[in-house]
């Protein structure tokens, strides 16, 4: 089971710097997500109470917000999760050029 750290207001994943790359804060165990949350709060005390932790399955089913975007190809409106990567988003040119 995977766990995620997310912004309580926007439901976007927390982005963390790992090996010089920005990645979503998704972890494989409960202890790993708790440790990462604690490290982030120690480094950024102003974020106290802004972020939450949840299992990825629970988050995607019950918490994550959706947005409506327009497809670049035909203009149709599509509802998708807010954390959809750009390469999977039909409203971006990157999606249609891959």
Backbone as CSV, one residue per row, in Angstrom:
resi,resn,N_x,N_y,N_z,CA_x,CA_y,CA_z,C_x,C_y,C_z
1,UNK,0.841,-1.172,0.000,0.000,0.000,0.000,0.888,1.237,0.000
2,UNK,0.512,2.221,-0.793,1.257,3.470,-0.875,0.570,4.558,-0.071
3,UNK,1.353,5.543,0.353,0.853,6.674,1.133,1.308,7.966,0.489
4,UNK,0.557,9.032,0.710,0.833,10.305,0.057,0.721,11.449,1.073
5,UNK,1.515,12.499,0.844,1.391,13.750,1.594,0.761,14.749,0.626
6,UNK,-0.326,15.412,1.052,-1.070,16.284,0.156,-1.451,17.584,0.853
7,UNK,-1.687,18.609,0.060,-2.154,19.899,0.552,-3.642,19.763,0.859
8,UNK,-4.063,20.107,2.059,-5.451,19.918,2.466,-6.418,20.808,1.696
9,UNK,-5.981,21.973,1.274,-6.865,22.899,0.579,-7.012,22.559,-0.902
10,UNK,-5.898,22.359,-1.603,-5.946,22.132,-3.049,-5.942,20.653,-3.419
11,UNK,-5.584,19.781,-2.520,-5.412,18.326,-2.698,-4.319,17.982,-3.709
12,UNK,-3.372,18.876,-3.913,-2.215,18.547,-4.754,-1.168,17.840,-3.900
13,UNK,-0.426,16.930,-4.538,0.653,16.240,-3.839,1.735,17.231,-3.437
14,UNK,2.373,16.981,-2.306,3.552,17.743,-1.913,4.679,17.332,-2.855
15,UNK,5.439,18.292,-3.358,6.574,17.997,-4.232,7.842,18.048,-3.391
16,UNK,8.680,17.006,-3.503,9.919,16.935,-2.740,11.100,16.782,-3.700
17,UNK,12.242,17.264,-3.271,13.458,17.175,-4.073,14.195,15.892,-3.714
18,UNK,14.296,14.988,-4.689,15.019,13.730,-4.499,16.067,13.600,-5.597
19,UNK,17.312,13.482,-5.186,18.411,13.317,-6.133,18.353,14.335,-7.273
20,UNK,18.201,15.604,-6.922,18.157,16.739,-7.850,16.953,16.729,-8.789
21,UNK,15.896,15.973,-8.467,14.670,15.960,-9.260,13.471,16.190,-8.356
22,UNK,12.511,16.959,-8.820,11.288,17.180,-8.058,10.320,16.045,-8.343
23,UNK,9.832,15.411,-7.280,8.919,14.279,-7.414,7.756,14.444,-6.457
24,UNK,6.658,13.733,-6.736,5.517,13.728,-5.830,5.872,12.959,-4.565
25,UNK,5.315,13.386,-3.437,5.606,12.758,-2.143,4.723,11.520,-1.969
26,UNK,5.116,10.426,-2.620,4.407,9.147,-2.506,5.383,8.144,-1.901
27,UNK,4.942,7.460,-0.854,5.829,6.560,-0.105,5.210,5.170,0.002
28,UNK,6.057,4.156,0.213,5.604,2.768,0.231,5.121,2.274,1.587
29,UNK,5.479,2.958,2.652,5.072,2.478,3.978,4.604,3.640,4.842
30,UNK,3.851,3.302,5.865,3.331,4.300,6.787,4.462,4.985,7.547
31,UNK,5.459,4.218,7.947,6.578,4.812,8.681,7.378,5.774,7.803
32,UNK,7.507,5.466,6.512,8.239,6.351,5.601,7.502,7.669,5.403
33,UNK,6.182,7.621,5.261,5.423,8.857,5.065,5.417,9.698,6.342
34,UNK,5.360,9.052,7.498,5.409,9.798,8.759,6.755,10.489,8.938
35,UNK,7.842,9.794,8.590,9.183,10.378,8.702,9.351,11.544,7.740
36,UNK,8.858,11.411,6.509,8.963,12.492,5.534,8.129,13.698,5.959
37,UNK,6.956,13.437,6.505,6.089,14.519,6.993,6.774,15.268,8.132
38,UNK,7.387,14.506,9.035,8.081,15.118,10.172,9.279,15.947,9.695
39,UNK,10.048,15.430,8.723,11.188,16.179,8.171,10.723,17.483,7.522
40,UNK,9.618,17.401,6.766,9.116,18.608,6.096,8.653,19.646,7.114
41,UNK,7.958,19.205,8.153,7.475,20.146,9.170,8.625,20.771,9.964
42,UNK,9.704,20.010,10.140,10.872,20.552,10.838,11.554,21.618,9.976
43,UNK,11.616,21.392,8.666,12.261,22.342,7.764,11.366,23.536,7.450
44,UNK,10.055,23.334,7.466,9.099,24.390,7.116,8.008,24.485,8.181
45,UNK,8.291,25.077,9.329,7.295,25.137,10.409,6.065,25.974,10.054
46,UNK,6.178,26.840,9.052,5.024,27.649,8.646,3.938,26.810,7.958
47,UNK,4.281,25.599,7.524,3.324,24.710,6.865,2.554,23.825,7.844
48,UNK,2.726,24.035,9.135,2.058,23.202,10.134,0.541,23.260,9.942
49,UNK,-0.078,22.122,9.774,-1.518,22.033,9.591,-1.981,22.204,8.157
50,UNK,-1.080,22.537,7.249,-1.449,22.744,5.849,-1.495,21.433,5.071
51,UNK,-0.676,20.464,5.477,-0.579,19.198,4.746,-1.158,18.054,5.566
52,UNK,-1.613,17.027,4.852,-2.141,15.843,5.496,-1.519,14.597,4.892
53,UNK,-1.738,13.454,5.545,-1.244,12.170,5.057,-2.426,11.236,4.889
54,UNK,-2.370,10.378,3.856,-3.438,9.397,3.639,-2.904,8.284,2.748
55,UNK,-3.580,7.133,2.789,-3.207,6.078,1.851,-3.622,6.539,0.454
56,UNK,-2.887,6.131,-0.542,-3.132,6.581,-1.910,-4.516,6.166,-2.386
57,UNK,-4.966,4.957,-2.036,-6.287,4.494,-2.457,-7.389,5.354,-1.846
58,UNK,-7.300,5.624,-0.540,-8.288,6.453,0.136,-8.280,7.870,-0.433
59,UNK,-7.085,8.386,-0.683,-6.940,9.743,-1.210,-7.615,9.876,-2.573
60,UNK,-7.341,8.953,-3.497,-7.902,9.061,-4.845,-9.410,8.849,-4.862
61,UNK,-9.942,8.029,-3.969,-11.379,7.754,-3.960,-12.175,8.815,-3.212
62,UNK,-11.648,9.364,-2.123,-12.454,10.193,-1.236,-12.014,11.639,-1.086
63,UNK,-10.759,11.965,-1.356,-10.255,13.296,-1.037,-9.925,14.118,-2.284
64,UNK,-9.277,13.510,-3.269,-8.737,14.244,-4.413,-9.829,14.955,-5.214
65,UNK,-9.600,16.249,-5.483,-10.536,17.038,-6.273,-10.322,16.778,-7.754
66,UNK,-11.334,17.109,-8.554,-11.217,16.985,-10.006,-11.337,18.358,-10.638
67,UNK,-10.803,18.497,-11.836,-10.888,19.743,-12.595,-11.456,19.429,-13.973
68,UNK,-12.077,20.419,-14.585,-12.602,20.272,-15.939,-11.663,21.003,-16.881
69,UNK,-11.180,20.285,-17.905,-10.275,20.875,-18.894,-10.860,20.656,-20.282
70,UNK,-10.404,21.464,-21.246,-10.852,21.313,-22.630,-9.769,20.627,-23.438
71,UNK,-10.156,19.643,-24.201,-9.225,18.937,-25.073,-8.751,19.868,-26.176
72,UNK,-7.462,19.817,-26.493,-6.921,20.656,-27.564,-7.387,20.190,-28.936
73,UNK,-7.697,18.910,-29.062,-8.022,18.370,-30.366,-9.448,18.712,-30.808
74,UNK,-10.436,18.473,-29.938,-11.819,18.696,-30.366,-12.587,19.660,-29.463
75,UNK,-11.983,20.182,-28.428,-12.637,21.145,-27.554,-13.609,20.542,-26.556
76,UNK,-13.664,19.234,-26.458,-14.571,18.577,-25.518,-14.085,18.796,-24.091
77,UNK,-15.034,18.943,-23.167,-14.680,19.119,-21.765,-14.472,17.757,-21.111
78,UNK,-13.397,17.645,-20.355,-13.009,16.387,-19.724,-12.768,16.645,-18.245
79,UNK,-13.312,15.789,-17.378,-13.052,15.882,-15.938,-11.927,14.910,-15.611
80,UNK,-10.927,15.413,-14.894,-9.793,14.582,-14.520,-9.312,14.972,-13.127
81,UNK,-8.602,14.054,-12.442,-8.057,14.391,-11.123,-7.068,15.551,-11.220
82,UNK,-6.962,16.312,-10.151,-6.107,17.499,-10.141,-4.619,17.129,-10.244
83,UNK,-4.235,15.925,-9.838,-2.834,15.512,-9.862,-2.450,14.754,-11.137
84,UNK,-3.217,14.900,-12.198,-2.899,14.243,-13.463,-1.627,14.848,-14.041
85,UNK,-0.644,14.016,-14.419,0.586,14.559,-15.004,0.319,15.199,-16.369
86,UNK,1.175,16.124,-16.772,0.986,16.819,-18.049,0.980,15.869,-19.234
87,UNK,1.748,14.809,-19.170,1.817,13.892,-20.306,0.517,13.102,-20.486
88,UNK,-0.346,13.083,-19.484,-1.630,12.376,-19.555,-2.815,13.331,-19.622
89,UNK,-2.555,14.620,-19.775,-3.598,15.644,-19.784,-3.902,16.065,-21.215
90,UNK,-5.118,15.761,-21.745,-5.428,16.097,-23.137,-5.553,17.593,-23.413
91,UNK,-5.456,18.439,-22.396,-5.503,19.886,-22.629,-4.125,20.479,-22.862
92,UNK,-3.093,19.632,-22.885,-1.728,20.109,-23.114,-1.195,19.615,-24.456
93,UNK,-0.294,20.377,-25.020,0.305,19.988,-26.295,1.220,18.773,-26.123
94,UNK,1.785,18.630,-24.931,2.660,17.490,-24.668,1.914,16.165,-24.853
95,UNK,0.665,16.112,-24.441,-0.144,14.897,-24.583,-0.303,14.511,-26.056
96,UNK,-0.577,15.495,-26.907,-0.855,15.210,-28.320,0.425,15.022,-29.144
97,UNK,1.579,15.398,-28.618,2.813,15.255,-29.386,3.589,13.983,-29.042
98,UNK,3.109,13.227,-28.074,3.845,12.015,-27.683,3.487,10.839,-28.558
